Amino acid sequence: MKERTRPRRRLYIRVIMCAAALVTAWHVFASFLWIAPWAPIRELVGQQTLSSYMIPMFGQSWSVFAPEPVNGDYRFEVRAIVDGEETEWVSASDVELSMIQYNLFTPRAGIAAMDVSSQFKGAWGDLTTEQQEIAELNYFKAEWEQRMADAMIELDDTTDVSSYIEQEHRATAYATQVAFAVWGDDVERLQYRATRQNVIPFNDRHDPDAERPGIQYSPTGWRGLVVNDGQSEDAFTDVFRAQHERMGE
């Protein structure tokens, strides 16, 4: 009896399988580098490349677990100058959280603003008092990021100013998208504030008179608009504006 031979897979199927295997291997490797403590092997990919891939879709955090679970709320608020008039503050984090509330299949976009706020506030806190005062000044004219960095380095060249400027750029780019979504293309400049408010301490959880600690601010001045290559302004506007209008109903 003649033995039947297995048909060979078509070329395009083999190509797809190889591509899927490579993508999976890269994702597992990148996730390992992101989760694990820093090590020289991370430089094989580069921090900027790794951050661009993992944030905001694949970022992971173990901070919900002991010994130091999440014990505070982050908010990210934005306002702008439109046609020479100053707008009210809009809470981007509240808009995004409304996408998660009562939603069984929560979108990853629902925590982007909180992540921006958390990362920015951490970098702001690493600055010296004098450098924080520089951050509170208005920088929105040509090459404002470089001028702000130069002013901070002149005060103290031992602080990792580049890390703060990276978070400034990220936060400003995000705030720019929020401003465009809420107020349209006539935005001239913007201002944002990243805040944190701790929860009631665990030991006081049963005290009926216990109050939450005050809000911690990381103030900044007015900033110029930042638009990064490759981001979809239309997609952001469609999602954010729709959710923002729904909250106002």
N, C-alpha and C positions, 0 to 999 in steps of 0.2 A: 504494500500500500504506500503510495507516494506521500511523503511528509509535506504538509502545507507550510509554506514560508510566510513569515509576517511581512505585510507590505511596508515598505519604507515610508517614513513620514515625508510629507512634501517639504520642500525647501523653506517655504515661508513659515511653516509651523515650527521647524527647527530654529529658525531665526528668532521667532517670537519667544520660544522657550528659553533660548540663550539670553535674550534681552531681559526677560523677566527674572532669570536667575541672577544676572548682574545687578539689576535694580534692587532686588531683595538683599543681595550681599552688601551693597553699598548702604542701604538703609539700616541694616543691622549693625554694620561697622560704625556708621555715623551716630546711631543711637547709643552705642556702647561708649564712644568717645564723649558724648554729651552728658551721659549720666555719671560716668566714672570720674573720680577725682583727677585733677589736672596731672598730666604726665607728658614727657617730651614727645611721645608718639602722636599727640594731638597736632603737633606742628606739621605732620605729614599732610594734613588737610588744610590747616590754617584756621585761626579763630574766626576770621571774618566769613570765610566760606562756610564753616560749620554753623555759625549763627544764622546766616542767610538761609540755609537749608532747614534748620530745625525750628526757627521762629517765623511765623506764629503757629504753624500747623502741627508741628511734632514736639514742641517743647514739653519737657516732663519735669515734674517736681515731686520730691518725696517729703515736702514740708508738712503734709497732713499727718505724718506719723510722729510718734515719740522719738527722741525726748523733747523736741521743740516743734510742736504742731503749729499751724497757722494761728496767730493770736491777734490779728488786726485786719482792717479793711482798707483797701487802696481805692482811691478815686482819681479820675483824670478829667479836669474841666477845661473848657476852651472858650475864649471870647475873641472878638475881632474888631478891626476898624473897617467899616464898609461905607463907602461914599463919604468919608470923613466923620462918620458917626460911630460911637462905641456901642457894641452890642451887649446884651446880657450874657452871663456865663451859661454854658450848656455842659451838662455832665455827660461826657462820652461813655463813661463806665456804666452809668445808669441805663443809658440807651441799649448798650450791649447786653447788660444783665437781663433786661426785659426779653431778650431773645432766648435766654436759657430758662427763665422761670416758667414752670408748668409745661415744659417741653421735654418729652421723653427722649427725643433724639436731638440732644443739644449740639448746636454748631460750635466749632472751634473758635469762630470769630467772636463768640460771646465773652472771651476773657482777654482779648488783645489789649484793650485799654488798661486793664488792671496790671497786665504784665509790663506795659510801657511805663506806667506809674511806678511800679515796684523797682524796675531796673534804673529808672531815672533818679528816683529818690535815694537809692543806694549810692549811685555815683556822686550825686550832689552832697551827700553826707560825708564822702571821703575828701571833699575839698576843705581847705583851711577857711577860717572865718572871713579873712580878707578876700579870698577867692569867691566865696559865696556872695559877698557884697558885689563883686564884679558881675556875677550871674544875675543879680537883681537889676542891673542896668539895662537900658534899651539898646539892642543891637539888631538893626534891620536893614542897614544900607549895604552897599557892595562889599563882598568878602567879609561879612560880619562874623562868621564862625572863626576864621583865621585871626581876625583882630581881637576877638574875645579870648581865644587861646593864648595869643601873645601877651595880652594883659595879665592873664592868670599866671603864666610861666614867669613873667617878670617879677611877680610878687613872691613866688616860691617855685623853684625848678625841681624840687624833690617830689612834688605831688604828681600822680599819674593823671595829668590834665587830658591826655589823649582819650582816656576811657570816658571821662566826663563829656568831652566834645562829641564822642561817638553817640552817647546817649542823648545829648542835646539834639544832634542831627536826627536821630530816630524819632524822638518825641515831637520835634518840630514838623517832621514829614508827616507823622500821624495826625497832628493837630491841623496841618494844612488840609488834609483830606476831610477832616471833620468840618472845618470852616467852609470849604467848597460845597460840601453836601448840605449844610444848613443854610448858608447865606449866598451861595452862588459864586460866580466868577469875579465879582466886584470886590472881593476881599483884598485889602491893601497890606495889612500886616495882622499879626495875631499874638495872643498871649495865652499861656496855659499854666495850670498849677497842678502838681502831683501831690496828693496828700495821703496820709495814713492816720487811722484812728484805732488804737488798741481796744480790745474787748475788755470787759470787766475781769479783773484777775480771778484765777480759778479759786483761790482761797476765799474770795468775797462773793462767790456765785449765789449764795443763799441769803445774802444781806439785801433786804428790800430797799434800803436806802443807798445802795451802791450805785455809782454813776460811772459811765465810761470815761476814760481819760480824754483830755482835750485833743483836738486835731493837730497833727504835726504837718507843717508846711515846708515845702522846698521852693521858695518863690523865685520867679524869673521875670525879666522885663519883657518888653515887646520884641517880637522876633520877625525877621523876614520870612517869606514863604519858601518852603523846600519841597520840591517834587523830584522823586527818584525815578531813574529809568526803569522801565519794565512794569511799573505798578499800574493797575487798572483803576483809573479815576472813576469811570462810568459805573463799574461794578460796585465800588465802595459807595458811591453816591446813591445808587438805586437801593441798596440794602439799608444803609444808615438812614437816609431820608425817610424811607417808608416806615422804619421802626420808630424814628423820632416823631413823625406825624401821628402814628398810632398811639404813642404814649400821650400825646396832647389831646386825644379825643375824650 
